[in-house]
C-alpha cells in the first residue's frame, strides 16, 4: 500500500499536480447548479495538434492538454477473476496504439494510471467456487493479465493502482460526497449516490435523465437509479471497517478515487470500452464533480468499439461464453498480426473477428516484410532490375509521411495511415517489378565458380592453421620449433596452446561458412583416410 501510494504521489509531482482533497467546507464550496445540463467546456492549455472524438461533447475536438506535451491519462483496468480474452485485448491494444502515436509522432509524454479491480462480486463468487481467498485469486489473475499484455506488446501504465490498497482513500472520498449532499447512508450499512439530487448534471455521456420514472426496486435505495458507493458486508465476505459498518467499495467509486488520488481534479484523458460509458464512466463523472466541486472533470473521454464474433451482433464476453482467451489466440496468431488487425480500423468502431480477418492482417504484414527485404537486397546489389527512380520514391515517401501524420492527427485514424503506407509499398514494388535475385546456380559462369573455389581453399588453409594441424604448424611462423621431435604429451599441449591463440580465426571461418550458406553456397568437409579434411562448395538446389 505504501509503495502504491508513493507511486501515486510521484506521478502527481511529475505532472506538476496536487492530489486534491475533497474541496473543503460545504459553506465555502463553489455552487454546482443542478438545474441545467452543462455543455462541454474546452479546457485551457496547449493544443496538441490532434483532433479527437470526445464522448463528452459527442464530436471531434482539438485535444488541449493542461501542460504542454504532457497528457494525464486514466485507464479503467481489468476485474481480475479470470483470463483476459480478445475483447479486452482489442481495447487495450487500440489504446496502446494511440499512446504510442501521441508519444512518437506528437512528442507527448503520457502519464497513465490504470486501476485494478481486485475485489468485486465476480471475484468473490469465483474464489468461493475455487475454495481460495478472493485476494489470492485476484493476485493470480492480475499477474496473468500483465503477462497477456506483455505478450501483446502493450506498454505498461506509469502506475498500477489496486482497489484493496486504496480503501482508506475510498472511504474518505465517500465521506466528502455525503458531506456535499449527493449521497446517503442507509440503516443496512449501504451508501448510495443520490442521482436525483444531481439533477440534469447527470447524463453527460448518455441521454439518461434522473427524472425518468424508476423501475420498482426491492432495496434500501431511495430511487432506482441511485448507485452504490459502499456495500454492506455479507456473512463471511471480505470486508473493511467504515463509518457505516463493515463492507467494501462499490465499483464506480474505485476509479474516481484512484484517478483523483493521483491527478486531483485535473484529468486530460479517460479511456475504456464503449460498454463502460454507461453506467461506469457516467457515474465516475458525477462522483468526481461532486467531490472536487468542479464544473468539468475529465476533459476527454475516448471509447473503443466492441469486438464481435463473425456472424454475430453480440460483443465477445465471458457472460455470453463466446470468447477466445489471449493465450489461446497467441497459439495460432502473433501479437504483431493482432496489432495489424487493430490498425486496420478506427479505434472507436466495432470490429468483426474471424480467421479470415486475421489472415488479411497476416497478408498485409507479409507484404510489408517482403518489400523491406527486397528493398534491402536492392541496396546491397543483390537484386537485378532497372535503376530505381529515387527522386520519385523520395517524393512519394515525403507525401506518405504527411498523409500518415495527418491521419493520426484526425482522431488517430490508423486505417487511413495503413492505406497510405500500403500505397507507397505498391509503388515501390512496381519499380522493383523486373527483379531477378542473384543466386549461385549449377550453370554459373566459370569466373564465379573459380572465385568460389579460391575462397573455399583459402578458408580451408586458414582453418587448418587455426586447428594447429601438422601441415599448418610446419609452415607457420611461430616461436620455437613446432615440428621438433618430442613426447606426444608435449605435442598435444603445444597444439592446445596454439588452438587457443588462434581461436578467433576458427570462429571467422565458421562465420564465413554460415554467411555463404545464406547465398546457397554450402561448404562440406570430407575425411580422406589419414589426409586432412577437404572442403568443397555446392549450390543449394531449387528444391531447397
C-alpha positions as CSV (number, residue, x, y, z in Angstrom):
1,X,0.0,0.0,0.0
2,X,2.8,2.4,0.9
3,X,4.6,1.6,-2.4
4,X,1.5,2.3,-4.5
5,X,0.7,5.5,-2.5
6,X,4.3,6.6,-3.1
7,X,3.9,5.9,-6.8
8,X,0.7,8.0,-6.9
9,X,2.5,10.9,-5.2
10,X,5.5,10.6,-7.6
11,X,3.2,10.6,-10.6
12,X,1.4,13.6,-9.3
13,X,4.6,15.5,-8.7
14,X,5.9,14.6,-12.1
15,X,2.7,16.1,-13.7
16,X,3.1,19.2,-11.6
17,X,-0.3,18.3,-9.9
18,X,-1.5,18.2,-6.4
19,X,-3.5,15.2,-5.3
20,X,-6.6,17.2,-4.3
21,X,-8.7,16.9,-1.3
22,X,-12.5,17.0,-1.1
23,X,-12.7,20.7,-1.6
24,X,-13.0,22.0,2.0
25,X,-16.1,23.0,3.9
26,X,-19.5,22.8,2.3
27,X,-20.2,26.5,3.0
28,X,-17.1,27.6,1.1
29,X,-17.6,25.4,-2.0
30,X,-18.5,26.7,-5.4
31,X,-22.1,26.4,-6.3
32,X,-22.7,23.5,-8.7
33,X,-26.1,24.2,-10.1
34,X,-28.3,21.1,-10.6
35,X,-30.8,23.0,-12.7
36,X,-29.1,22.8,-16.1
37,X,-27.3,20.3,-18.2
38,X,-23.8,21.6,-19.0
39,X,-22.2,21.9,-22.4
40,X,-18.7,20.7,-22.7
41,X,-16.2,23.5,-22.0
42,X,-12.9,23.5,-24.0
43,X,-10.1,23.2,-21.5
44,X,-7.4,25.9,-21.1
45,X,-3.9,24.7,-22.1
46,X,-1.8,23.8,-25.1
47,X,-3.2,22.4,-28.3
48,X,-1.6,19.0,-29.1
49,X,-2.3,19.3,-32.8
50,X,-4.7,16.3,-32.6
51,X,-8.4,16.3,-33.2
52,X,-10.1,13.6,-31.0
53,X,-13.6,12.4,-30.8
54,X,-14.8,13.3,-27.3
55,X,-17.7,11.3,-25.9
56,X,-18.4,14.3,-23.5
57,X,-19.1,16.7,-26.4
58,X,-20.1,13.9,-28.9
59,X,-18.0,15.4,-31.6
60,X,-14.3,15.9,-32.6
61,X,-12.5,18.5,-30.6
62,X,-8.9,19.8,-30.5
63,X,-7.0,17.8,-27.9
64,X,-5.9,20.5,-25.5
65,X,-3.6,19.5,-22.6
66,X,-3.3,21.3,-19.3
67,X,0.5,21.0,-19.5
68,X,2.5,21.4,-22.7
69,X,3.4,18.0,-24.2
70,X,2.2,16.1,-21.1
71,X,-1.0,14.1,-21.1
72,X,-2.6,12.8,-17.9
73,X,-4.5,9.6,-18.7
74,X,-6.6,7.3,-16.6
75,X,-7.4,3.9,-18.0
76,X,-10.0,1.5,-16.5
77,X,-8.2,-1.7,-15.8
78,X,-9.5,-5.3,-15.5
79,X,-11.6,-7.0,-12.9
80,X,-9.2,-9.8,-12.2
81,X,-11.2,-13.0,-11.7
82,X,-10.4,-14.9,-15.0
83,X,-8.2,-14.9,-18.0
84,X,-8.3,-11.9,-20.4
85,X,-10.0,-12.5,-23.7
86,X,-9.7,-10.9,-27.2
87,X,-12.4,-8.4,-26.4
88,X,-10.3,-7.0,-23.6
89,X,-7.1,-7.2,-25.7
90,X,-8.7,-5.3,-28.6
91,X,-9.4,-2.3,-26.4
92,X,-6.0,-2.3,-24.6
93,X,-4.1,-2.7,-27.9
94,X,-6.0,0.1,-29.6
95,X,-5.3,2.5,-26.8
96,X,-1.7,1.3,-26.7
97,X,-1.5,2.3,-30.4
98,X,-3.0,5.8,-29.5
99,X,-0.5,6.2,-26.7
100,X,2.5,5.3,-29.0
101,X,1.2,7.8,-31.7
102,X,0.9,10.6,-29.1
103,X,4.4,9.8,-27.9
104,X,6.3,9.1,-31.1
105,X,4.5,11.4,-33.6
106,X,3.4,14.3,-31.4
107,X,6.1,14.3,-28.7
108,X,3.7,14.0,-25.8
109,X,4.7,12.4,-22.6
110,X,1.9,10.2,-21.4
111,X,1.4,9.8,-17.6
112,X,-1.0,6.8,-17.4
113,X,-2.6,5.3,-14.3
114,X,-4.6,2.0,-14.5
115,X,-6.9,0.9,-11.8
116,X,-7.0,-2.9,-10.9
117,X,-10.4,-4.0,-9.5
118,X,-9.2,-6.8,-7.1
119,X,-12.4,-7.0,-5.0
120,X,-15.8,-7.5,-6.7
121,X,-18.8,-9.8,-6.7
122,X,-17.4,-11.8,-9.5
123,X,-14.1,-12.2,-7.7
124,X,-15.8,-13.3,-4.5
125,X,-18.0,-15.8,-6.4
126,X,-15.1,-17.3,-8.3
127,X,-12.9,-17.6,-5.2
128,X,-15.7,-19.4,-3.3
129,X,-16.0,-21.8,-6.3
130,X,-12.2,-22.5,-6.2
131,X,-12.1,-22.7,-2.4
132,X,-9.5,-19.9,-2.1
133,X,-9.4,-16.3,-0.8
134,X,-10.5,-13.5,-3.1
135,X,-7.2,-11.7,-2.5
136,X,-5.2,-14.8,-3.7
137,X,-7.4,-15.3,-6.7
138,X,-7.1,-11.6,-7.7
139,X,-3.3,-11.7,-7.4
140,X,-3.1,-14.8,-9.7
141,X,-5.3,-13.2,-12.4
142,X,-3.7,-9.8,-12.1
143,X,-0.3,-11.3,-12.9
144,X,-2.0,-13.3,-15.7
145,X,-3.4,-10.1,-17.2
146,X,0.0,-8.4,-17.1
147,X,1.6,-11.4,-18.8
148,X,-1.0,-11.3,-21.5
149,X,-0.5,-7.6,-22.1
150,X,3.3,-8.1,-22.3
151,X,2.8,-10.9,-24.8
152,X,0.6,-8.4,-26.9
153,X,3.4,-5.8,-26.6
154,X,1.1,-3.4,-24.7
155,X,3.2,-0.9,-22.8
156,X,2.5,-1.0,-19.0
157,X,1.0,2.1,-17.4
158,X,3.1,4.5,-15.4
159,X,1.5,3.1,-12.3
160,X,-1.0,0.3,-11.5
161,X,-3.3,1.0,-8.5
162,X,-5.2,-1.8,-6.7
163,X,-8.5,-1.1,-5.2
164,X,-7.8,-3.0,-2.0
165,X,-4.7,-0.9,-1.4
166,X,-6.7,2.3,-1.5
167,X,-9.6,1.6,0.9
168,X,-8.9,4.5,3.3
169,X,-8.9,6.9,0.4
170,X,-12.1,5.5,-0.9
171,X,-13.8,5.9,2.5
172,X,-12.6,9.5,2.7
173,X,-13.9,10.1,-0.8
174,X,-17.4,8.8,0.1
175,X,-17.5,10.9,3.3
176,X,-16.9,14.0,1.2
177,X,-19.6,13.1,-1.3
178,X,-22.1,12.6,1.6
179,X,-21.0,15.9,3.2
180,X,-21.6,17.7,-0.1
181,X,-25.2,16.5,-0.1
182,X,-25.2,14.0,-3.0
183,X,-25.0,10.7,-1.2
184,X,-26.7,9.0,1.8
185,X,-26.2,6.1,4.1
186,X,-28.9,3.6,4.9
187,X,-29.7,1.7,8.1
188,X,-28.4,-1.5,6.4
189,X,-24.9,-0.1,6.1
190,X,-25.0,0.8,2.4
191,X,-24.1,4.1,0.9
192,X,-25.7,5.3,-2.3
193,X,-25.2,8.3,-4.7
194,X,-28.4,10.3,-4.9
195,X,-28.8,10.7,-8.6
196,X,-31.9,12.9,-8.4
197,X,-30.1,15.4,-6.2
198,X,-27.6,15.9,-9.0
199,X,-30.4,16.9,-11.4
200,X,-29.7,17.5,-15.0
201,X,-26.0,17.4,-14.4
202,X,-26.4,13.6,-14.5
203,X,-26.3,12.3,-18.1
204,X,-23.1,13.8,-19.5
205,X,-22.2,10.8,-21.7
206,X,-25.8,9.5,-22.2
207,X,-29.3,10.8,-22.6
208,X,-30.3,9.2,-19.3
209,X,-32.4,11.7,-17.2
210,X,-32.8,11.4,-13.5
211,X,-36.4,12.4,-13.9
212,X,-37.3,9.3,-15.9
213,X,-39.6,7.1,-13.8
214,X,-37.8,4.5,-11.8
215,X,-38.5,0.8,-12.1
216,X,-39.6,-0.8,-8.9
217,X,-36.7,-1.9,-6.8
218,X,-36.6,-4.1,-3.7
219,X,-33.6,-2.5,-2.0
220,X,-32.9,0.2,0.5
221,X,-32.3,2.8,-2.2
222,X,-34.3,6.0,-2.3
223,X,-34.5,5.8,-6.1
224,X,-33.9,3.1,-8.6
225,X,-31.2,5.0,-10.5
226,X,-29.1,5.5,-7.3
227,X,-25.9,3.5,-7.3
228,X,-23.8,2.0,-4.5
229,X,-20.7,3.8,-3.2
230,X,-20.3,1.4,-0.3
231,X,-21.8,-2.1,0.1
232,X,-22.6,-3.6,3.5
233,X,-20.7,-6.9,4.0
234,X,-22.5,-10.2,3.7
235,X,-21.7,-13.1,6.1
236,X,-18.1,-14.4,5.7
237,X,-17.3,-11.9,3.0
238,X,-14.1,-10.0,2.7
239,X,-14.8,-6.5,4.3
240,X,-13.3,-3.4,5.8
241,X,-14.3,-1.3,8.7
242,X,-16.0,2.0,7.8
243,X,-18.2,4.7,9.4
244,X,-21.2,2.8,8.0
245,X,-20.2,-0.6,9.3
246,X,-18.1,-3.4,7.7
247,X,-18.3,-3.5,3.9
248,X,-16.5,-2.9,0.6
249,X,-16.5,-0.3,-2.1
250,X,-18.9,-0.1,-5.0
251,X,-17.5,-0.5,-8.5
252,X,-17.7,3.1,-9.7
253,X,-16.2,4.8,-6.7
254,X,-12.9,2.9,-7.2
255,X,-11.8,4.6,-10.4
256,X,-13.0,8.0,-9.2
257,X,-10.9,7.7,-6.0
258,X,-7.8,6.3,-7.7
259,X,-7.7,8.8,-10.5
260,X,-8.3,11.7,-8.0
261,X,-5.6,10.4,-5.7
262,X,-3.0,10.8,-8.5
263,X,-4.3,13.6,-10.7
264,X,-6.5,15.6,-8.4
265,X,-9.4,17.4,-10.2
266,X,-7.4,17.9,-13.5
267,X,-7.6,14.9,-15.8
268,X,-6.9,15.2,-19.6
269,X,-7.9,11.8,-20.9
270,X,-10.1,8.9,-19.6
271,X,-10.4,5.7,-21.7
272,X,-12.2,2.4,-21.7
273,X,-14.5,0.2,-23.8
274,X,-17.8,1.7,-25.1
275,X,-19.7,-0.6,-22.7
276,X,-18.2,1.4,-19.8
277,X,-19.6,4.7,-20.9
278,X,-22.8,4.0,-19.0
279,X,-23.1,3.5,-16.2
280,X,-19.5,3.3,-15.1
281,X,-18.0,6.5,-16.7
282,X,-21.2,8.4,-16.2
283,X,-21.1,7.6,-12.5
284,X,-17.4,8.4,-12.2
285,X,-18.0,11.9,-13.6
286,X,-20.9,12.6,-11.2
287,X,-18.9,11.4,-8.2
288,X,-15.7,13.4,-9.1
289,X,-17.6,16.6,-9.9
290,X,-19.3,16.4,-6.5
291,X,-16.1,15.5,-4.7
292,X,-13.9,18.2,-6.4
293,X,-16.8,20.7,-6.6
294,X,-15.8,21.4,-10.2
295,X,-17.8,22.1,-13.4
296,X,-15.9,19.6,-15.5
297,X,-13.9,16.5,-14.5
298,X,-12.2,14.5,-17.2
299,X,-11.8,16.7,-20.3
300,X,-11.8,14.0,-22.9
301,X,-13.4,10.6,-22.8
302,X,-12.3,8.1,-25.5
303,X,-14.2,4.9,-26.0
304,X,-13.1,1.9,-28.1
305,X,-15.6,-0.1,-30.1
306,X,-16.7,-3.7,-29.4
307,X,-15.1,-6.8,-30.9
308,X,-17.8,-9.0,-32.4
309,X,-17.5,-12.7,-33.3
310,X,-18.1,-13.2,-37.0
311,X,-21.8,-13.6,-37.8
312,X,-22.9,-12.2,-34.5
313,X,-24.0,-8.7,-33.4
314,X,-23.0,-9.6,-29.8
315,X,-19.8,-8.4,-28.3
316,X,-17.2,-11.0,-27.2
317,X,-17.7,-11.5,-23.5
318,X,-17.4,-14.1,-20.8
319,X,-21.1,-13.9,-19.9
320,X,-22.0,-14.9,-23.4
321,X,-19.4,-17.7,-23.5
322,X,-18.3,-16.6,-27.0
323,X,-14.8,-15.6,-26.1
324,X,-11.3,-16.6,-27.1
325,X,-8.6,-16.1,-24.4
326,X,-5.4,-14.2,-25.3
327,X,-3.3,-17.3,-24.6
328,X,-5.3,-19.5,-26.9
329,X,-5.3,-16.8,-29.6
330,X,-1.5,-16.5,-29.5
331,X,-1.1,-20.2,-30.1
332,X,-2.4,-19.5,-33.6
333,X,-1.5,-15.9,-34.4
334,X,1.2,-13.5,-33.4
335,X,0.9,-10.3,-31.4
336,X,2.1,-8.3,-34.5
337,X,-0.7,-9.8,-36.6
338,X,-3.3,-8.9,-34.0
339,X,-1.9,-5.3,-33.8
340,X,-2.2,-5.0,-37.6
341,X,-5.8,-6.3,-37.3
342,X,-6.5,-3.5,-34.8
343,X,-4.7,-0.9,-37.0
344,X,-6.9,-1.6,-40.0
345,X,-10.0,0.0,-38.3
346,X,-10.7,3.1,-36.3
347,X,-10.3,2.5,-32.6
348,X,-13.9,3.7,-31.9
349,X,-15.5,1.4,-34.4
350,X,-16.9,-2.1,-33.8
351,X,-14.9,-4.8,-35.5
352,X,-15.6,-8.4,-36.5
353,X,-13.2,-11.1,-35.5
354,X,-12.6,-14.2,-37.7
355,X,-9.8,-16.3,-39.1
356,X,-10.3,-14.6,-42.4
357,X,-9.9,-11.1,-41.0
358,X,-6.7,-12.3,-39.2
359,X,-5.4,-13.8,-42.5
360,X,-5.9,-10.4,-44.1
361,X,-3.8,-8.8,-41.4
362,X,-1.2,-11.5,-41.8
363,X,-1.0,-10.9,-45.5
364,X,-0.5,-7.2,-45.0
365,X,2.4,-7.8,-42.7
366,X,3.9,-10.3,-45.1
367,X,3.6,-7.7,-48.0
368,X,5.4,-5.1,-45.8
369,X,8.1,-7.6,-44.8
370,X,8.7,-8.8,-48.4
371,X,9.0,-5.2,-49.7
372,X,11.6,-4.3,-47.0
373,X,13.5,-7.5,-47.8
374,X,13.6,-6.7,-51.5
375,X,14.5,-3.1,-50.9
376,X,17.4,-4.1,-48.7
377,X,18.6,-6.6,-51.2
378,X,18.4,-3.9,-54.0
379,X,20.5,-1.6,-51.9
380,X,23.1,-4.3,-51.3
381,X,23.2,-5.1,-55.0
382,X,21.6,-8.5,-54.6
383,X,18.7,-7.7,-56.9
384,X,18.9,-7.1,-60.6
385,X,16.4,-4.7,-62.0
386,X,16.1,-1.4,-63.8
387,X,17.5,1.5,-61.8
388,X,15.0,2.8,-59.3
389,X,13.8,6.3,-59.8
390,X,14.9,7.6,-56.4
391,X,13.6,11.1,-57.0
392,X,10.1,9.7,-57.4
393,X,10.5,7.5,-54.4
394,X,11.7,10.4,-52.2
395,X,8.7,12.4,-53.3
396,X,6.3,9.6,-52.6
397,X,7.9,9.0,-49.2
398,X,7.5,12.6,-48.2
399,X,3.9,12.6,-49.3
400,X,3.2,9.4,-47.4
401,X,4.7,10.9,-44.2
402,X,2.4,13.9,-44.5
403,X,-0.6,11.7,-45.0
404,X,0.3,9.4,-42.1
405,X,0.8,12.3,-39.7
406,X,-2.5,13.9,-40.9
407,X,-4.3,10.6,-40.4
408,X,-3.0,10.3,-36.9
409,X,-4.0,13.9,-36.1
410,X,-7.5,13.1,-37.3
411,X,-8.8,11.1,-34.3
412,X,-5.9,8.6,-34.6
413,X,-7.2,7.3,-38.0
414,X,-4.8,4.3,-38.3
415,X,-6.8,2.7,-41.1
416,X,-6.0,5.7,-43.4
417,X,-2.4,5.6,-42.3
418,X,-2.1,1.9,-43.2
419,X,-3.7,2.5,-46.6
420,X,-1.2,5.3,-47.3
421,X,1.8,3.1,-46.4
422,X,0.5,0.2,-48.5
423,X,0.1,2.5,-51.4
424,X,3.8,3.5,-51.0
425,X,4.8,-0.1,-50.9
426,X,2.7,-0.9,-54.0
427,X,4.6,1.9,-55.9
428,X,7.9,0.6,-54.6
429,X,7.1,-2.9,-55.8
430,X,6.3,-1.6,-59.3
431,X,9.7,-0.1,-59.5
432,X,11.2,-3.4,-58.5
433,X,8.9,-5.4,-60.8
434,X,11.7,-6.8,-63.1
435,X,13.7,-8.2,-60.2
436,X,15.9,-11.2,-60.5
437,X,17.6,-12.5,-57.4
438,X,21.4,-13.1,-57.6
439,X,22.0,-16.8,-56.8
440,X,24.6,-19.4,-57.5
441,X,23.2,-21.9,-59.9
442,X,24.6,-25.1,-61.4
443,X,25.3,-23.3,-64.7
444,X,27.0,-20.3,-63.1
445,X,29.8,-18.7,-65.0
446,X,33.3,-20.1,-64.9
447,X,34.6,-16.9,-63.3
448,X,32.2,-17.0,-60.4
449,X,32.9,-20.7,-59.9
450,X,36.6,-20.1,-59.8
451,X,36.2,-17.3,-57.3
452,X,34.2,-19.6,-55.0
453,X,36.8,-22.4,-55.3
454,X,39.6,-20.0,-54.4
455,X,37.6,-18.6,-51.4
456,X,36.9,-22.1,-50.1
457,X,40.5,-23.2,-50.5
458,X,41.7,-20.1,-48.7
459,X,39.2,-20.8,-45.9
460,X,40.4,-24.4,-45.6
461,X,44.1,-23.3,-45.2
462,X,43.1,-20.8,-42.5
463,X,41.0,-23.3,-40.7
464,X,43.8,-25.9,-40.7
465,X,46.2,-23.3,-39.4
466,X,43.7,-22.4,-36.6
467,X,43.4,-26.0,-35.7
468,X,47.2,-26.3,-35.5
469,X,47.2,-29.3,-37.8
470,X,50.7,-30.7,-38.7
471,X,51.0,-29.3,-42.2
472,X,49.9,-25.9,-40.9
473,X,52.3,-26.0,-38.0
474,X,55.2,-26.8,-40.3
475,X,54.8,-23.6,-42.3
476,X,53.6,-21.3,-39.5
477,X,55.8,-18.5,-38.2
478,X,55.6,-19.3,-34.5
479,X,58.1,-19.2,-31.8
480,X,60.0,-22.4,-31.2
481,X,60.2,-25.5,-33.4
482,X,56.6,-26.6,-33.8
483,X,57.8,-29.7,-35.8
484,X,60.5,-30.7,-33.3
485,X,60.5,-34.2,-32.0
486,X,59.2,-34.6,-28.5
487,X,56.8,-36.5,-26.5
488,X,53.2,-36.9,-27.6
489,X,52.1,-35.1,-24.5
490,X,54.2,-32.1,-25.3
491,X,52.9,-32.0,-28.8
492,X,49.3,-32.2,-27.5
493,X,49.9,-29.4,-25.0
494,X,51.6,-27.3,-27.7
495,X,48.7,-27.8,-30.1
496,X,46.1,-26.9,-27.4
497,X,48.0,-23.7,-26.7
498,X,48.1,-22.8,-30.4
499,X,44.4,-23.5,-30.9
500,X,43.6,-21.2,-28.0
501,X,45.7,-18.4,-29.5
502,X,44.1,-19.0,-33.0
503,X,40.5,-19.4,-31.9
504,X,39.3,-16.1,-33.4
505,X,40.5,-17.4,-36.8
506,X,38.4,-20.6,-36.4
507,X,35.4,-18.5,-35.4
508,X,35.9,-16.3,-38.5
509,X,35.9,-19.5,-40.7
510,X,32.7,-20.7,-39.2
511,X,31.1,-17.3,-39.7
512,X,32.1,-17.3,-43.3
513,X,30.6,-20.7,-43.8
514,X,27.3,-19.5,-42.4
515,X,27.3,-16.4,-44.5
516,X,27.9,-18.3,-47.7
517,X,25.1,-20.7,-46.8
518,X,22.7,-17.8,-46.8
519,X,23.5,-17.4,-50.5
520,X,23.1,-21.1,-51.3
521,X,26.8,-21.9,-51.1
522,X,27.4,-24.8,-48.7
523,X,30.8,-26.0,-47.6
524,X,31.2,-29.6,-46.6
525,X,34.1,-31.4,-45.1
526,X,35.2,-34.8,-46.4
527,X,37.6,-37.0,-44.4
528,X,40.0,-38.9,-46.7
529,X,41.7,-41.5,-44.7
530,X,44.8,-40.1,-43.0
531,X,44.7,-37.0,-45.0
532,X,43.4,-33.7,-43.6
533,X,39.8,-32.7,-44.2
534,X,39.0,-31.3,-47.6
535,X,36.2,-28.8,-48.3
536,X,34.1,-28.1,-51.4
537,X,31.2,-25.8,-52.1
538,X,28.0,-26.7,-53.9
539,X,25.0,-24.5,-54.7
540,X,21.6,-25.1,-53.0
541,X,19.3,-27.0,-55.2
542,X,16.0,-25.3,-56.3
543,X,14.0,-27.8,-54.2
544,X,15.7,-26.4,-51.0
